[in-house]
Each structure stands twice: as C-alpha cells, then as structure tokens.
Amino acid sequence: MKMALFVLVLLTCCGVHQAQEKKSSIGAFGGETPDERASTRVLYWDSAKDSAAGEFAIDYGRPLWKKEYDDPAKFDAMTKGKVWRMGNNFWTVLDTSLPLKLGGKEVPIGSYYLGIYRSGDGNQWNLAFIDPVKVRAARLDGFQIEKAPVQFKVPVTFEVSNTPSEKLTVTFQHQKDKPKEVIMKVLWGKMTLTAPIQVVLTE
C-alpha cells in the first residue's frame, strides 16, 4: 500500500513538472548568427605622457533603410511622437570616459543607451539618453524602447541628404586644430541628424 502511494505521488509530481514545462512562455532568440554591429570612436592621446587621455564611442546595430520608409505618411507614422531605437538588435550604447557637452547639454562620464525622439508635430528631433541600470532592472530589450524611461534629451538638427545611406551610419567629425570640437552625424536613408559635441578635456 505504501509503495503504491509512493508511486502515485511520484507520478503526480512528474506530471505537474511536465505540465509546468509545457506551459512555459519563455523562448530564446538569436545567438547562432553574429549581429552586424559598428563602433564609432574618438580617442584622445597625450603625446607628452605617451598615454590615452580619454575617449568616447557609440556602438550600434546597422538596420537597412527600406523603400517603404520613403513614403512620408509611413515615415511619420513610425517616428512622430515616438522614440526610435537608433539601431537594431542590442541597444545602441554611448560610452564615454570624458565629460561631454552634446548639443549644449552636459553629459557626465558613463554609459548610456541611446534613441531618437521626434516631437508629435514632427518639427523637433532629439537624442534620447536612457539609463542602462533601469533598463536592466526592467529586463527590457531595445525593441521595447518605448517602455524605457528617458533620462534626458539633447536637440539634434534634421536635414534631408542628397546621398542616401543604405545602412544606419554614425560618424564623428573633427578638425586637427580643434580636436575637442566634434560633430556627430547619424545617417539613414535620406535622413541626416547632426549635433555638436564639446569634449571637456584638461591638458
């Protein structure tokens, strides 16, 4: 009798365990094929000390521009009043070991997730800075950027380019005689977003 009861309990437990496994709603995605990522970096080198003086970089996925985005109505529906993820797959990341002034806004040393915010009327564009600590706590993916709280925004200038960029491209431009004055450019399709960066660097 005791043996029969033990077997019954064991079978019941196994059945519950199997039912729990079948009810799991969590699946895994990616990992088999590397994502296409790009990294844009500015490094400052102190020749007197023969050592790095600091750097900042943006790491991002490179989505393709789709023909349907050329439709103004489609593009507006995608962007107006929304935060666009500014990349694909894993989050777009700005990491800086130097204080920056980006678009006149102070950006302290640290790591930030980035997005692009467009106002509801479509006239203003901003770089959206998101705290990675809060994103990790909420376990959000970059696809869910609309759920991530924006820490602060920095205005950027929107222009239409005559030379379309097939893939998302981020560049930093600076002159040799003014290395601490940098222009950030985000190019995607015919869209170009620019913002001035002033690097706070003590020599």
C-alpha positions in Angstrom: 0.0 0.0 0.0 2.8 2.4 0.9 4.7 1.5 -2.2 1.6 2.2 -4.3 1.0 5.5 -2.6 4.7 6.5 -3.2 4.4 5.6 -6.9 1.2 7.6 -7.2 2.8 10.7 -5.6 5.9 10.3 -7.8 3.8 10.1 -11.0 1.7 13.1 -9.8 4.9 15.2 -9.2 6.3 14.2 -12.6 3.0 15.1 -14.3 3.0 18.5 -12.6 6.6 19.2 -13.6 5.9 18.2 -17.2 2.8 20.4 -17.2 4.9 23.3 -15.9 7.5 22.8 -18.6 4.8 22.8 -21.3 3.2 26.0 -20.0 6.5 28.0 -20.2 6.0 31.0 -22.3 9.7 32.0 -22.5 11.7 31.3 -25.6 15.3 32.2 -26.7 16.2 34.1 -29.8 19.5 34.8 -31.6 23.0 33.7 -30.8 23.7 31.4 -33.8 24.5 34.2 -36.3 26.5 37.3 -35.2 24.7 40.6 -35.5 26.2 43.3 -37.7 27.5 46.0 -35.3 29.5 49.1 -35.9 31.5 51.2 -33.5 32.5 54.9 -33.9 35.1 56.2 -31.5 37.2 59.3 -30.8 40.4 58.7 -28.8 42.5 61.4 -27.3 46.2 60.7 -26.9 48.6 62.6 -24.7 51.9 62.5 -26.5 53.8 64.1 -23.6 52.8 61.2 -21.4 52.5 58.7 -24.2 49.2 57.6 -22.8 45.5 57.8 -23.6 43.8 61.0 -22.3 40.2 59.7 -22.7 37.7 58.6 -25.3 34.1 58.1 -26.2 32.4 55.7 -28.6 29.0 54.7 -29.9 28.3 51.0 -30.6 25.2 50.2 -32.7 23.4 47.8 -35.0 23.0 48.7 -38.6 19.5 48.3 -39.9 18.8 48.7 -43.7 16.7 51.5 -45.0 13.6 50.1 -46.5 11.9 51.6 -49.6 8.6 52.0 -47.8 10.2 54.5 -45.4 10.4 56.9 -48.4 6.6 57.3 -48.1 6.2 60.5 -45.9 3.0 59.1 -44.3 4.6 55.8 -43.4 7.7 57.6 -42.0 5.7 60.0 -40.0 3.6 57.1 -38.5 6.9 55.4 -37.5 8.5 58.5 -35.9 6.1 61.3 -34.8 5.8 61.5 -31.1 7.9 58.4 -30.6 11.4 57.3 -29.5 13.1 55.4 -32.3 15.7 52.9 -31.2 18.6 54.3 -33.5 19.8 50.9 -34.5 18.7 47.3 -34.2 19.2 44.1 -32.2 21.1 45.0 -29.0 20.8 48.6 -27.6 22.8 51.5 -29.1 25.4 52.4 -26.5 27.3 55.6 -25.9 30.3 55.0 -23.5 32.4 58.0 -22.5 35.4 58.4 -20.2 35.3 62.1 -20.7 32.6 64.7 -19.8 30.8 65.9 -22.9 28.6 68.8 -23.9 26.3 67.4 -26.5 24.0 70.0 -28.2 24.8 72.2 -25.2 23.6 69.6 -22.7 26.2 68.2 -20.1 26.7 64.5 -20.5 28.7 63.1 -17.5 31.2 60.3 -17.7 29.4 57.0 -18.0 27.4 54.6 -20.2 24.1 55.4 -21.8 21.6 53.7 -24.1 20.5 55.9 -27.0 17.4 56.5 -29.0 16.0 59.3 -31.2 12.9 61.2 -30.2 10.7 63.1 -32.7 8.1 65.5 -31.4 4.5 64.9 -32.1 4.3 67.7 -34.6 7.4 66.3 -36.4 9.4 69.6 -36.2 11.9 68.7 -33.4 14.3 65.9 -33.1 16.2 64.9 -30.0 18.8 62.3 -29.0 17.2 60.4 -26.1 19.5 59.2 -23.3 18.3 56.2 -21.3 19.8 54.8 -18.1 21.1 51.2 -18.7 20.7 50.4 -15.0 16.9 51.0 -15.2 16.7 49.1 -18.4 18.4 46.1 -16.9 16.2 46.2 -13.9 13.1 46.0 -16.1 14.8 43.5 -18.4 13.8 45.4 -21.5 15.1 44.8 -25.0 15.9 47.6 -27.4 12.8 46.6 -29.3 10.8 47.8 -26.3 12.5 51.2 -26.2 9.1 53.0 -25.9 8.8 51.4 -22.4 12.2 52.7 -21.3 12.2 55.9 -19.2 14.2 58.7 -21.0 16.8 60.2 -18.6 17.2 63.4 -20.7 17.1 64.6 -24.3 19.5 66.6 -26.4 18.4 68.5 -29.5 19.7 67.5 -32.9 19.3 69.1 -36.3 17.4 67.2 -39.1 18.4 67.6 -42.7 17.5 65.7 -45.9 20.6 64.3 -47.6 21.1 64.1 -51.4 23.2 61.0 -50.8 21.2 58.2 -49.2 22.8 55.9 -46.7 21.6 52.3 -47.2 22.5 51.3 -43.6 22.5 53.3 -40.4 25.8 55.1 -40.1 27.1 57.2 -37.1 30.2 59.3 -37.6 32.2 61.8 -35.5 33.9 64.6 -37.4 36.6 66.9 -36.0 39.4 69.2 -37.3 43.0 68.7 -36.4 43.4 72.1 -34.9 40.2 71.8 -32.9 40.1 68.2 -31.7 37.8 68.9 -28.8 35.0 70.2 -31.1 33.3 67.3 -32.7 30.2 67.0 -35.0 28.1 63.8 -34.5 26.2 62.7 -37.6 23.5 60.0 -37.8 22.8 59.0 -41.4 20.0 56.6 -42.5 18.3 56.7 -45.9 17.9 60.4 -46.8 17.8 61.4 -43.2 20.8 63.2 -41.6 20.8 64.2 -37.9 23.7 66.3 -36.5 24.7 67.6 -33.1 27.8 69.4 -31.9 29.9 67.8 -29.2 32.3 69.7 -27.0 34.8 67.5 -25.2 35.7 68.6 -21.7 39.4 67.7 -21.6 42.1 69.3 -19.4 45.6 69.3 -20.9 
